[in-house]
Amino acid sequence: MPADKSADTLPGVHELIRARWSPRAFSARDVSSEDLKTILEAARWAASSFNEQPWRFLIARKSDPEAFANMLSLLVPANQAWAKAAPVLMIMVAKRTFSHSGAPNLYAVHDTGQALAHLFLQATTLGLHAHGMAGFDRERARKELNIPDDYDFGAAVALGYLGSPDELPEQQREKELAKRTRKPLSEIVFGASFGEPFAL
């Protein structure tokens, strides 16, 4: 990872969190089945309401060209332009009702996001990177991937090893090389009332 991509955090934040980022430049190097299984196992152990584990991962690898081409085609063109280099593509969905009662699970997408965060961090420990994407055709994905009506969409994900930013179109290359930023804590952390400053 380029040294300037490590997050500029307050002291004490774990190096794994500082090292995780979402590249667009991926190499052609394959992700082993063992590493992919480990990454998915980490996601499996995310916390969830009532231990429902509402997440489901649909995965296509370049080693299965037909499945990979189909999943790639579900992405918007701007994402296809760079995600085509990644050796693994995924689409995540979340079961919107509880299995034990059939009641709505209002936290299904939240919990599925936790599983994705676990996946991202485990990938980082193995020297891989993942990039989540909102830009994909949900209607086509539901039909072509046979996703039941009881599931809402999370993110699409590209997973693999870092590639060279030189392979990206200019606009994407600029984003790839830009310094990472986040909003300050004062904008996202409040006291007991929304917008009320919280003293840290």
N, C-alpha and C positions, 0 to 999 in steps of 0.2 A: 504494500500500500504506500502511495506517496506520503512522505512525512507530513505535508501540509493538509492531508485529509483527516488526520487524527483530530477529534473534537477538542476545542479549546474550552474545557470545563473548569469548574471550581475544583480545588484540590480534594482528593478523596474519592472521586468518581472512578469506578473500576475501569481498568484499561480495556477490558472487553467491550464495554459500552462506548468508550472513546474511539475504539477502532472500527466499530460497526458503521458502515455507510452504504449507500445505494448507488453503485456504479451503473453506467450504461455500456461501458466497454468490457466485453467478455471475451475470453480466449476460447479456442476450439477444444481445449483440454476437457476430456470427459470427467464426469463426477462418478466415482466408483459406487457400486451398489451398496457397499458397506458404509461409505460416508453418507449416502442418501438415506439409508435406513437409520443411521445414528441421528441425523438431522430431524427426521420425522418422529423418531422416538422422543427426542427432546420436546417437540411440539405436543406429543401425546400427553406429557406430564404437566401441561398448563392447568391452572386452576379454572374451575367453572362452577356456575350456580347449580346446586344439587348434584354436582359431579356429572352433569349431563354430557359433557364433552361433545358439544354440538357441531364441532368442526369436521369437515370432510375435505380431503385433498384429491383433486384430479390431476394426474401427472402425465406429461409426455416428454420422452427423451429423444434426443437426436438419433439414437440407435434404433428407434422405431420411426422411420421417416414419414410414414403416412399419418400417424398420430401427432407427430410434432408439427407437420405442415398444417394439419387441421386446427390445432390449438393456436399456432402462430396466426392463422388467418382470422381468428376471433379478436385479435388485438387491433386497436386503431392503427392506421398506417404509420403514424409518428412513432408508436411503440414497436411496431414490426421492424422498422428501419434498424434499430439497434438490438432488440431482443432476439432476432434471428440468429445471432452469434452465440447466445447462451446454450449450453448443452441440455438444460432442463427447464421446462415451463410448467407452471402449475396454475390452477384456478381453485380458490377456496370457496366453500359454501358453508352456511350455518343453518342447522335445523331450527326452525322457528317455534316449535312446540316441544314441551317436555314429554319424554317417552313415558314417564310414570303416570302422567295425568292427562295429557293432551292439552293442557293449558298453555297459553302463549308464553314463550320464553323471551322476555323483553331484553335479556342480556346475552342472547345467542351471538350476535355479531360482535359485541364487546369481548366475550369469552374467546371467540374465534380469533380476534385480534391479539389476544394474549398468546394463543398458540402460535400465531405468526411471529410474534416477538421472540418467543423461545426458539423458533426455527431460525430466525435471523442471527441470534446470538450464538447458537450452536454452530451454524455455518461459519461464522467468524472465527470460532475457536479452531476450526479445521482448515483455515486458510481460504475459505470460500466467501462469496458475497451473494446477497439476494437483493432484488429490487422489486418492491411492490408496485402494482399499477392499477389505477382506477379505469384506465382507458381500454375497455373491451366491450364487445357486443353481447350484452347479457341475454337478449332474446334468442340470438343464434346459439349461444353457449348452452342455454337451457335445453334447446331442442337437440342440438347435435351431440351434446355430452349426456343426454338422457337424465337431466337433473330433475328430481321430483318437485312438485309445486310447493312442498312443505319446507323448502330450503331457500334462504336468501343468499345473495352473493356477497362475498368478501372481496378480496383482491385477487388479481392475477399476479404471478410472481415469475421472474427470471432468476435462475440460480446457476452459478458457475464460478470459475476462476477469473481474476482480473485479466483484461486484455489491454491493448494499447489504445489510448485516447486518439491517437493519430488515425485510427480506422473509422472514427465517427465523423458524421457531417459537422461542419463548422459550428453551428449553433449548439449542438449537443456536446461538442468538444469543449466549448467554453464553459458549459455547466459542469462538465466532468472535472475540469481543472480549477473551478472557482472554490474559494474558501467556504467551508461549511458555516452556517449561521443558525441561530435559534433566537426566539423572542426571549427577552430577559424574564427572570422569575417574577418580577413585579407586574408583568402583564398577564401571567397565567396562574398566580397563586394569590388567593384572597383570604380574608378573615371569615368571620361567621356570616357576612353579608356580601353578596356578589359585588365586586368592584372595590370593596373595602380593603385597604392595604393590610398586609399581614407582615408583622415584624419578624424577620429571620435573623 
